[in-house]
Amino acid sequence: MNKLKVIQLLPELNTGGVERGATDLSNELVRRGHSSFVISNGGRFENEIIDNGGTHIKLPIHKKSISTLFLANQLFDIYKNINPTIIHVRSRVPALVNLMAYRKFKLNKPKLISTFHGLYSKPFYSQVMSKVDHAIAISDVVKDYIKKNYKLKDDQITLIPRGCDTSVFNKNSVNDNWLNTFTNKYPNTKNKKILTLPGRITRWKGAESFIDLIESLDNSYHGLIVGPVAANKKSYLKNLKNLVQKKNLEDKITFTGGVSDIENIYKLSNIVFNLSLKPEPFGRTTIEAISCGAKVVGWNHGGTKEILENLFPSGLVELANIDSLKEVTVKVANNDLYPKDNIYTSNLMINKTINLYESLSSEL
């Protein structure tokens, strides 16, 4: 086995699926005897990377500013010092800085990989993600989007779905103390069928559709809207709460805010929903919930459609059809059909990524 030297570039290492995935990948590379380097502005996962034998190099490549591009010379000096086998860019601003640095290589260029984590727009700012030797798509939806909008051929793209950490998202029972604390905090949930809409509080996540659904159901159901709200979304959250009040649904819908124990809420829920109005590139909450044993209902588009077609087709609903959403919700909540076991795991994602690294490095 040839020893790899892998550099990952991303903006920061704070909370998020990309950040968690980059950290887990770094840890596994080291465990397998490879050398791992992560370049970012740092964050809460930084120490974990270092403690597990990886190297973190702090560089402020997170700022969406022209000044960030002036870091290219410094980045190239880092590349020359490391002499990497693989450079893996995971975000557009770092990818722009990298492109300017990468072009300085005259000989012995490392393989350049990008991961498309979203359905990016087509201007140069996003096209930079396609100026690579090979791209990773996190879903078939994203792969089709890349082929349609960028000059990459099918054999330049590898499908590697995102995955969740099954040590966190699993079917283990909820602790009784946690359950008692939860029902005491949210007494309106007691003895109800729990319907949960997880995700950041933002307009396209489908909260209005969820509120319409809860309004249409009888009092045996209770809705949870679970997720953090950014400072610039507080007025939108206020609008949602006003809508709930206007519809006299205060006893039927609870806003929990952001939580650190979302896996327990998934396990508690009779159904978890993904009602994003825009097609999700993947659908992280969908696999997290299924991994916890929850039933999931979602609109029939994007990454959620892909996941549910494979694991729980009973949960698919025609986009924006509230009547159909109610019908499917009642049916799913009251039958004994459950999703298949989750196949979208962090371990599988990491294994496929390292296999790709090894395959591409053999071409050097």
N, C-alpha and C positions, 0 to 999 in steps of 0.2 A: 504493500500500500504506500503510495506516495504521500508524503506529509503536505498538507495544504496550509497555506497562509491566507486566511480569509479576512477581508475588511468589509464591515457593514457600515453604511452611512445613513443616518436618519437625524431629524431635527433635534429631538430631546429624548430623554429616557424617563419620562413621568408616566402617569397612568394611561393605558391604552392597549388595544390588542396588538398593534404593530410593535410597540415597545416591549410588551411581554414576549412576543414571538421572537424578536431579535435577541432578547436576553436568554431565552430558553435555547435558541440555536447556538449562541456563543458557548453556553455551558456544555452542550452536547458535543460540539466540535472539540473542545478541550478534553472532554472525557474520552474521546476516540483518538487522542494523540495529535490532533491538529493544533495550529496556532490561530487564535481568534483575536481580532482587533475591532473595536467598535468606536467610530468617530461620531460625536454628537456634542451638543451643548451640556450634556449631563442631565442628572435627575435622580429620582429615587431608586432606579434599578442599577445605577452605576456601581454601587458597592457590591451588589450581587455578582455582577460580571467579573469584577476584580477578585472577589473572594473565591470564585470558582475557577480561577486561573486564566481568565481572559484579560486583555489589556484595553483600558478605555483611554481615549485621547480626546481631551476637551477642545472643541473648536466651535465657535458660534455660527454654525451653518444653518441655524433655525430662522434667522431674521429674513423676512420678505423685503429685502432692500438691495439696491444696486451695490451698496458697500460690501455686501456679503460676497460678491463675485471677486473682490480683491483678495479673498482668502485662497484663491487658486494656487498661487505660487507656494504658499505655506503648505497647502495640501499636497502638492507635488513633491515637496521636500520630504514629507511624511511617507509618501509612496516609495520614494527612492530608498529611504532608510529601511523600510519593511521588506521591499521587494515581494509584493503579494502575488499569489496565484490567482485569486478571485477578488474582484471588487463588486460589491452588491449594494446598489442604491435603492432606497425604499421610499423616497419622497422627492418632490420636484425641485425645491430649492437646493438641497444637497446635490441633486443630480446635475443641476446647472453648474454649480461650483466644480463638481467632479469632471464634467465634460471639458471645462477649460483646463483643468489639471491633466486629465487623461491624454489630451492632444499633445502634451509635451513629451510623451514617451516616443522615442525614436526606434528602439529595439526592445525585444522581450516584453511586449505588452501583456499584462494580465488579462484574463477573460473578464468582460464587463457584463454584469447581469442587473436587471431591474425587476422589481415586483410592482405590478399594477394593482394597487389596493382599491382603486375606484374607477368609475366611468368618467375619465378625465375629458376635458374639452380639448379642442384640436389646435389652438394657437401654439407658438413656439415654446411657450412656458411649459406646456404639457407634452409636446412632442419630444422633449428631451428624454422622456422615459423610454422612448422607442429607439434612441440612438445608442444601441447596445449590441453585444454579440447574441444575447439571449434574454428573453423576457419570461417572467412567471406570471400567469393569470390565476387569480384566486377563485374563479368560477368559470363555467362555460359562457355565462353572460358576458363576463369581462373578456374572455378569449375572443368571442365573436366580435366584440366591440373593437378590440385591438386590430384584428384582421381587416375590419371594415374601414377603420379611420387612420391607420398608420401603415407604413410600408414594411411590415414584418410578415414573413411567410409562416405557414403552419408549422414547419419544422424548426422555426426560431422561437416558438412559444411552447412552454410546458405548463400544463394545468396542474396546479398544486393547491387544492382547497385549503382554506384556513381551518384551524382546529382548536378545540378547547382543551383545557387541562383537566383530565378526568380525575385527578387527585382532588380537585375542587368541585367540579361539576359531575356528580355521580348520583347513584340511587340510594346512598346511605340514608338512614332515617334521620329526621329532624329531631334535635335534642328537645326533650320535654320542657326544660327550663326556658329555652329560646321560644318555644311555642307559647308558653304562658306569658312571657314578657311581651310577645308580639300581640296576642289577643287583648292583653291589658292595655297596651298602647293604642290599639285600634279595635275597640269593642264592637264596632259595627260589622266587623268581619266574622264574628262568632256565629257558628252554625250556618254559615252561608256557603254557597258555591263561589269560589274565588276566581275571578277573571282578572288577568294581569296584563297591562301594557307596559313593557319595560323600554327604556331608552331615554336619551337626552330630551329635554323639553324643547322642541323646535317644531316649526309649523308643518313640516312635511312628514312628520312621524305618525300622523293619523289620529291624534288625540280627539279631534271633533267626531270622527267616525266611531271611535270607541265610546264616547259620551252618548251619541245617538243610539248605539247598540244597547248600552245599559238602560237607557230610557225605555227601550222597547221590551225589556225583560221584566219578569215579575220580581217580587221582593225576596225570592230565594237566592238571588245572585247579588254579589257585591264586587264592584270594580276597583282595582288598584292601579293608579298611574304612578310608576316607579322610575325615578331618574333625576339626575341633577339639572339645575337650571343655571345657565351662564348669565352674567350681569346684563348682557344686551337682550336677554330673552325674558326678563322678569315681567315686562309689560304684557308679553304674550301669555305667560303663566297666569297673570291677573285676569286676562280676558277669558281664559279657560275656566278659572274658578267662578267668574261672574256668570259664565254660561251654565255651569253646574247649578249655581244658585237660582238662576232664572228658570231652570227646568225642575227646580225643587228636588234635586238629586243629592243633596249634601249627606243624606244617610246611606246612599247607595254607591258613592264614589269617594275614595280616599286618595289624596296626594301624599305620598310618603317622602318625597324628595330623594336625593341620592342616598344609597345604602351601601354598606360594605359586605352585606351578607345576602346578596341577590340570589345565591344558589338555594338558600332556605325558602325564599319566597317562591322560586320556581317549584320546589317540591310541595309547597303548601297549596299551590294553584291548581284548580281543576282544569283551566285552560290558560295558556300564555298566547298572546297575540303579536303578530307583526303586521301592522296596517300602514306601512310607509307608502305614501302617495307616489314617490319616485321609486323606481326599481332599485333595490339594494344590490350593491356589487356582490355581496355574499349573504349576509344575514346571521351575524354572530349570535344575537340573542336567541335565534331559532335553534341553533345547535346546542347552545348552553342549556336551554330549557329541555330539549329532548334528551340530552345527556343526563339530566336530573330525573328523567322519567315522566316529564309533563307532556300533556297533549298540547299541540300547537295549531292555531288557526291563523291563516294569513292570506293576503291578496295573491292572486294567481299571476305574479310577474317577478322578474328579477331573481336574485339568488335564493330568496325564500321559496319561490316556486320550485327551483332545482332541488332544494333540500327536501321539501315536503313530497315532491313526486317520488323521491327515493325512499323516504322514511315514514311519511304519514299523509298519503294522498287524500284521506278523508278530511283533512284540515284546509284544503284549498277552496278559495271563494273567488268568484268573479270580481274583478277590480271595481271598487266603489259601489258595489251592490249591497246596500244595507239590509234589504229584505232577505237576501240570500245569506248574508252574514249572520242574521238572527237565526235563520233556519239551521244553518250548519252548527252554530254555537250550541243551540238546544240539543241537537242530535248528538254532537260529540260529547257534551257534558253528561249526557244520560245513557251512554252506551259503554261497553267494556272493551272497546278497541283502543289500543295504545300504540304509539310509534314503535317501529323497529329500533333495535339498539343503535346508538349513535356510531357512525363510521368516520365522522370528521373529528379526529383527535389531534392534539398537539404533537404527539409522538409520530404519527403518520406524516404530518406536515414536515416535521424536522427531518425524518428519514428520507423523504423524497427530495428535499432541498439539498441535503448532503450528497445524495446519489447523483443529483444534477451537477453539483460542484465537481465531483470526482470524474464524471463523464466528460465535462468540458475541459477539465485540467489535463486529461489524457490527450487532448488535441494540441496542447502547447509544444 
